[in-house]
Amino acid sequence: MAAHAGEKAQKTGDFYCAKCDEKVHVTQGDTIPECPNGHSEFETRRGEPS
């Protein structure tokens, strides 16, 4: 499931950019920021708390 900058995170975790694989950590309910390289689409989420 792809996520995009500006959306609210459904779960806490590390979002990985679809273009450059840069990691952005987001807490559930927070707005997903752009990656440090200015991209806005995230392809995977890892590092979810148990």
C-alpha positions in Angstrom: 0.0 0.0 0.0 1.5 3.3 -1.0 1.3 6.3 1.3 1.8 10.0 0.4 3.2 13.0 2.1 0.4 15.0 3.6 -1.7 12.0 4.6 -2.2 11.0 8.2 -0.2 7.9 9.2 -2.5 4.9 10.0 0.2 3.2 12.1 3.5 4.1 13.6 6.5 3.0 11.6 9.3 3.8 9.2 8.1 4.8 5.8 10.5 4.2 2.9 10.5 6.5 -0.2 9.4 4.9 -3.4 12.0 6.9 -5.4 15.1 6.9 -3.3 14.4 4.5 -0.4 15.1 7.2 2.2 13.5 6.5 5.6 11.1 8.7 7.4 9.8 7.7 10.9 6.2 8.7 11.5 3.9 8.2 14.6 0.3 7.1 14.2 -2.0 10.1 13.6 0.9 12.4 12.5 1.0 13.9 9.0 3.5 12.1 6.8 6.2 14.5 5.7 8.1 14.5 2.4 11.3 12.5 2.4 14.6 14.5 3.0 15.1 14.5 -0.8 11.7 16.1 -1.5 9.8 13.1 -2.7 6.2 12.5 -1.6 5.4 8.8 -2.3 6.3 6.0 0.1 6.1 2.4 -1.0 6.8 0.4 2.1 6.4 0.7 5.9 8.6 -1.2 8.3 9.6 -1.0 12.0 6.1 -1.1 13.3 5.9 -1.6 17.1 4.5 -4.9 18.3 
